[in-house]
């Protein structure tokens, strides 16, 4: 559901707030409504 947003945000990888793990630095991108959810989900990419 998030993969199609990669082009919009000009990044190769987008992950939701529910997939964050320690050991990486993330850059917040946006809050979006994903198909099948009623609440916004925070999306991030890994910092380069």
C-alpha atoms as a printed R data frame, in Angstrom:
   type eleno elety resid chain resno      x      y      z
1  ATOM     1    CA   UNK     A     1  0.000  0.000  0.000
2  ATOM     2    CA   UNK     A     2  2.901  2.364  0.599
3  ATOM     3    CA   UNK     A     3  5.085  1.301 -2.328
4  ATOM     4    CA   UNK     A     4  3.129  3.405 -4.805
5  ATOM     5    CA   UNK     A     5  4.017  6.533 -2.785
6  ATOM     6    CA   UNK     A     6  7.765  6.171 -3.387
7  ATOM     7    CA   UNK     A     7  7.630  8.163 -6.613
8  ATOM     8    CA   UNK     A     8  5.603 10.949 -4.980
9  ATOM     9    CA   UNK     A     9  8.160 11.342 -2.182
10 ATOM    10    CA   UNK     A    10 11.147 10.708 -4.485
11 ATOM    11    CA   UNK     A    11 12.547  7.884 -2.389
12 ATOM    12    CA   UNK     A    12 13.273  4.194 -2.893
13 ATOM    13    CA   UNK     A    13 11.793  3.018  0.401
14 ATOM    14    CA   UNK     A    14  8.806  4.057  2.494
15 ATOM    15    CA   UNK     A    15  7.932  2.395  5.784
16 ATOM    16    CA   UNK     A    16  5.142  3.001  8.250
17 ATOM    17    CA   UNK     A    17  5.500  3.933 11.894
18 ATOM    18    CA   UNK     A    18  4.644  0.318 12.751
19 ATOM    19    CA   UNK     A    19  7.768 -1.026 11.004
20 ATOM    20    CA   UNK     A    20 10.412  1.161 12.672
21 ATOM    21    CA   UNK     A    21 13.241 -0.682 14.436
22 ATOM    22    CA   UNK     A    22 16.286  0.468 16.392
23 ATOM    23    CA   UNK     A    23 19.588  0.865 14.589
24 ATOM    24    CA   UNK     A    24 18.459  3.177 11.772
25 ATOM    25    CA   UNK     A    25 17.896  6.892 11.439
26 ATOM    26    CA   UNK     A    26 14.582  7.786  9.849
27 ATOM    27    CA   UNK     A    27 13.277 10.856  8.078
28 ATOM    28    CA   UNK     A    28  9.605 11.648  8.639
29 ATOM    29    CA   UNK     A    29  7.778 12.146  5.345
30 ATOM    30    CA   UNK     A    30  4.078 12.598  6.022
31 ATOM    31    CA   UNK     A    31  0.895 11.269  7.577
32 ATOM    32    CA   UNK     A    32 -1.320  9.478  5.077
33 ATOM    33    CA   UNK     A    33 -4.558  7.528  5.015
34 ATOM    34    CA   UNK     A    34 -3.847  4.085  3.588
35 ATOM    35    CA   UNK     A    35 -6.455  1.880  1.974
36 ATOM    36    CA   UNK     A    36 -8.302 -0.141  4.591
37 ATOM    37    CA   UNK     A    37 -7.410  2.168  7.511
38 ATOM    38    CA   UNK     A    38 -9.444  5.024  8.948
39 ATOM    39    CA   UNK     A    39 -6.655  6.703 10.935
40 ATOM    40    CA   UNK     A    40 -3.622  8.425  9.382
41 ATOM    41    CA   UNK     A    41 -0.349  6.493  9.373
42 ATOM    42    CA   UNK     A    42  3.030  8.212  9.760
43 ATOM    43    CA   UNK     A    43  5.432  7.292  6.976
44 ATOM    44    CA   UNK     A    44  9.216  7.466  6.976
45 ATOM    45    CA   UNK     A    45 12.232  6.740  4.841
46 ATOM    46    CA   UNK     A    46 15.690  5.711  6.030
47 ATOM    47    CA   UNK     A    47 18.111  8.637  6.110
48 ATOM    48    CA   UNK     A    48 21.019  8.405  3.711
